Amino acid sequence: MQTPQSFKERAFRRPSWDEYFMDIAELVSRRSTCRRRAVGAVIVKDKRILSTGYNGAPSGLRHCLEIGCLREQMDVPSGERHELCRGIHAEQNAIIQAAFHGVSIRDSVMYCTNLPCSICCKMIINAGIKTIYYLSAYSDVLSEEMLVEAGVSSIRLCRKEEA
């Protein structure tokens, strides 16, 4: 009978910190109630998770999976007319959750499955978040310009499969 390999002997690759936190952001996105795009965000400081957020309707309100998507019903293109939506973005939810629980996010880092839109970027800048790591770009030139002007780094992470 063979004895099982010890933990150290197994072929095992530990994820980097960036991979670890982005994996968590992807897991958080699975809570999304948006019919168009599932987004997750994680705010981190000193390798500790401070807050998470996903996109969906405010707490206690019916969400799009229950009543349908207002943006689909009105044929609103992605990236336009953000006010025509019952949902709140993942980045906004993560910032709000930190504030709600009295957690400072100044000088923190955000991991987000998508590059934030211009509305979220304004909140990120004012919240004092210094770096954003993201997987997918979002077609919002203004957001990228504002981040550069504010000195907030935005870094696209590539999965090993994509490299």
C-alpha positions as a Markdown table, in Angstrom:
| # | Residue | x | y | z |
|---|---|---|---|---|
| 1 | Met | 0.0 | 0.0 | 0.0 |
| 2 | Gln | 1.3 | 3.4 | -0.9 |
| 3 | Thr | 1.5 | 6.2 | 1.6 |
| 4 | Pro | 0.0 | 9.5 | 0.6 |
| 5 | Gln | 2.5 | 12.2 | -0.4 |
| 6 | Ser | 3.2 | 14.8 | 2.2 |
| 7 | Phe | 1.9 | 18.4 | 1.6 |
| 8 | Lys | 5.4 | 19.5 | 0.6 |
| 9 | Glu | 6.0 | 16.7 | -1.8 |
| 10 | Arg | 2.8 | 17.4 | -3.8 |
| 11 | Ala | 3.1 | 19.4 | -7.0 |
| 12 | Phe | 1.6 | 22.6 | -5.7 |
| 13 | Arg | 1.9 | 26.2 | -6.8 |
| 14 | Arg | 0.9 | 28.8 | -4.3 |
| 15 | Pro | -0.9 | 31.8 | -5.8 |
| 16 | Ser | 0.8 | 35.2 | -5.6 |
| 17 | Trp | -0.9 | 37.8 | -3.4 |
| 18 | Asp | -2.4 | 39.5 | -6.5 |
| 19 | Glu | -3.7 | 36.2 | -7.8 |
| 20 | Tyr | -5.2 | 35.4 | -4.4 |
| 21 | Phe | -7.1 | 38.7 | -4.0 |
| 22 | Met | -8.2 | 38.6 | -7.6 |
| 23 | Asp | -9.5 | 35.1 | -7.2 |
| 24 | Ile | -11.5 | 36.4 | -4.2 |
| 25 | Ala | -12.9 | 39.3 | -6.3 |
| 26 | Glu | -14.0 | 36.7 | -8.9 |
| 27 | Leu | -15.7 | 34.6 | -6.2 |
| 28 | Val | -17.4 | 37.8 | -4.8 |
| 29 | Ser | -18.7 | 38.5 | -8.3 |
| 30 | Arg | -20.7 | 35.3 | -8.2 |
| 31 | Arg | -23.1 | 37.0 | -5.7 |
| 32 | Ser | -24.0 | 39.6 | -8.4 |
| 33 | Thr | -27.7 | 40.0 | -9.2 |
| 34 | Cys | -27.0 | 41.8 | -12.5 |
| 35 | Arg | -28.2 | 40.1 | -15.6 |
| 36 | Arg | -25.7 | 41.8 | -17.9 |
| 37 | Arg | -22.3 | 41.6 | -16.1 |
| 38 | Ala | -21.1 | 40.1 | -12.8 |
| 39 | Val | -18.5 | 42.2 | -11.1 |
| 40 | Gly | -16.7 | 41.7 | -7.8 |
| 41 | Ala | -14.4 | 44.1 | -5.9 |
| 42 | Val | -12.1 | 43.5 | -2.9 |
| 43 | Ile | -10.4 | 46.3 | -0.9 |
| 44 | Val | -7.1 | 45.3 | 0.7 |
| 45 | Lys | -4.5 | 47.0 | 2.9 |
| 46 | Asp | -1.3 | 45.3 | 4.2 |
| 47 | Lys | -2.5 | 42.0 | 2.7 |
| 48 | Arg | -5.7 | 42.1 | 4.7 |
| 49 | Ile | -9.2 | 42.2 | 3.3 |
| 50 | Leu | -11.0 | 45.4 | 4.5 |
| 51 | Ser | -14.2 | 45.1 | 2.4 |
| 52 | Thr | -15.9 | 43.4 | -0.5 |
| 53 | Gly | -18.6 | 44.3 | -2.9 |
| 54 | Tyr | -20.5 | 43.0 | -5.9 |
| 55 | Asn | -23.0 | 44.7 | -8.3 |
| 56 | Gly | -26.7 | 44.5 | -7.5 |
| 57 | Ala | -29.7 | 46.3 | -6.1 |
| 58 | Pro | -29.4 | 48.1 | -2.7 |
| 59 | Ser | -30.0 | 46.0 | 0.4 |
| 60 | Gly | -33.7 | 45.1 | 0.9 |
| 61 | Leu | -34.8 | 46.0 | -2.7 |
| 62 | Arg | -35.9 | 43.6 | -5.3 |
| 63 | His | -33.1 | 42.9 | -7.8 |
| 64 | Cys | -33.0 | 42.4 | -11.5 |
| 65 | Leu | -33.0 | 38.7 | -11.4 |
| 66 | Glu | -36.4 | 39.0 | -9.8 |
| 67 | Ile | -38.0 | 41.8 | -11.7 |
| 68 | Gly | -35.9 | 42.2 | -14.9 |
| 69 | Cys | -33.3 | 44.6 | -16.1 |
| 70 | Leu | -34.4 | 48.2 | -16.5 |
| 71 | Arg | -31.5 | 48.8 | -18.9 |
| 72 | Glu | -32.4 | 45.9 | -21.1 |
| 73 | Gln | -36.1 | 47.0 | -21.1 |
| 74 | Met | -35.0 | 50.5 | -22.2 |
| 75 | Asp | -32.2 | 49.3 | -24.6 |
| 76 | Val | -29.5 | 51.3 | -22.8 |
| 77 | Pro | -26.0 | 50.5 | -24.2 |
| 78 | Ser | -23.3 | 49.3 | -21.8 |
| 79 | Gly | -21.3 | 52.2 | -20.3 |
| 80 | Glu | -24.0 | 54.8 | -20.8 |
| 81 | Arg | -26.7 | 56.3 | -18.6 |
| 82 | His | -25.5 | 54.7 | -15.3 |
| 83 | Glu | -28.4 | 56.4 | -13.5 |
| 84 | Leu | -30.9 | 54.2 | -15.4 |
| 85 | Cys | -30.2 | 51.1 | -13.3 |
| 86 | Arg | -31.5 | 49.6 | -10.0 |
| 87 | Gly | -28.1 | 48.2 | -9.2 |
| 88 | Ile | -25.1 | 49.7 | -7.6 |
| 89 | His | -21.6 | 48.8 | -8.8 |
| 90 | Ala | -19.3 | 46.4 | -7.0 |
| 91 | Glu | -16.7 | 49.1 | -6.4 |
| 92 | Gln | -19.3 | 51.4 | -4.8 |
| 93 | Asn | -20.6 | 48.6 | -2.7 |
| 94 | Ala | -17.1 | 47.8 | -1.4 |
| 95 | Ile | -16.5 | 51.5 | -0.5 |
| 96 | Ile | -19.9 | 51.8 | 1.1 |
| 97 | Gln | -19.5 | 48.6 | 3.1 |
| 98 | Ala | -16.2 | 49.9 | 4.5 |
| 99 | Ala | -17.8 | 53.2 | 5.5 |
| 100 | Phe | -20.9 | 51.5 | 7.0 |
| 101 | His | -18.7 | 49.4 | 9.2 |
| 102 | Gly | -16.3 | 52.3 | 10.1 |
| 103 | Val | -13.3 | 50.8 | 8.2 |
| 104 | Ser | -10.8 | 53.3 | 6.8 |
| 105 | Ile | -9.7 | 52.4 | 3.3 |
| 106 | Arg | -7.2 | 55.3 | 2.8 |
| 107 | Asp | -4.0 | 54.1 | 1.0 |
| 108 | Ser | -5.6 | 50.8 | 0.2 |
| 109 | Val | -5.6 | 48.7 | -3.0 |
| 110 | Met | -8.7 | 47.5 | -4.9 |
| 111 | Tyr | -8.9 | 44.3 | -6.8 |
| 112 | Cys | -11.8 | 44.4 | -9.3 |
| 113 | Thr | -12.9 | 42.0 | -12.0 |
| 114 | Asn | -13.4 | 45.0 | -14.3 |
| 115 | Leu | -11.7 | 48.4 | -14.7 |
| 116 | Pro | -14.0 | 50.8 | -12.9 |
| 117 | Cys | -16.3 | 53.2 | -14.7 |
| 118 | Ser | -15.8 | 57.0 | -14.3 |
| 119 | Ile | -18.4 | 57.3 | -11.5 |
| 120 | Cys | -16.7 | 54.6 | -9.5 |
| 121 | Cys | -13.3 | 56.1 | -10.3 |
| 122 | Lys | -14.4 | 59.4 | -8.7 |
| 123 | Met | -15.4 | 57.5 | -5.5 |
| 124 | Ile | -12.1 | 55.5 | -5.6 |
| 125 | Ile | -10.1 | 58.7 | -5.9 |
| 126 | Asn | -11.9 | 60.4 | -3.0 |
| 127 | Ala | -11.7 | 57.3 | -0.8 |
| 128 | Gly | -7.9 | 57.4 | -1.0 |
| 129 | Ile | -7.5 | 54.1 | -2.8 |
| 130 | Lys | -4.0 | 54.1 | -4.4 |
| 131 | Thr | -4.0 | 51.2 | -6.8 |
| 132 | Ile | -6.5 | 49.2 | -8.8 |
| 133 | Tyr | -5.8 | 45.8 | -10.1 |
| 134 | Tyr | -8.3 | 44.5 | -12.7 |
| 135 | Leu | -8.9 | 41.7 | -15.2 |
| 136 | Ser | -11.0 | 43.2 | -17.9 |
| 137 | Ala | -11.0 | 46.7 | -19.3 |
| 138 | Tyr | -14.2 | 48.8 | -19.5 |
| 139 | Ser | -14.9 | 51.1 | -22.4 |
| 140 | Asp | -14.6 | 54.4 | -20.4 |
| 141 | Val | -11.8 | 56.7 | -21.5 |
| 142 | Leu | -12.7 | 59.3 | -18.9 |
| 143 | Ser | -12.1 | 56.8 | -16.0 |
| 144 | Glu | -8.6 | 56.1 | -17.2 |
| 145 | Glu | -7.8 | 59.8 | -17.7 |
| 146 | Met | -9.1 | 60.6 | -14.2 |
| 147 | Leu | -7.0 | 57.8 | -12.5 |
| 148 | Val | -3.9 | 59.0 | -14.3 |
| 149 | Glu | -4.5 | 62.7 | -13.3 |
| 150 | Ala | -5.2 | 61.6 | -9.6 |
| 151 | Gly | -2.1 | 59.4 | -9.5 |
| 152 | Val | -4.1 | 56.2 | -8.9 |
| 153 | Ser | -2.3 | 53.3 | -10.5 |
| 154 | Ser | -4.4 | 50.9 | -12.6 |
| 155 | Ile | -2.8 | 47.6 | -13.4 |
| 156 | Arg | -4.3 | 44.9 | -15.6 |
| 157 | Leu | -3.6 | 41.4 | -14.4 |
| 158 | Cys | -3.5 | 38.6 | -16.9 |
| 159 | Arg | -4.4 | 35.0 | -16.0 |
| 160 | Lys | -1.7 | 32.4 | -16.8 |
| 161 | Glu | -4.0 | 31.0 | -19.5 |
| 162 | Glu | -4.0 | 34.5 | -21.2 |
| 163 | Ala | -0.3 | 35.1 | -21.0 |
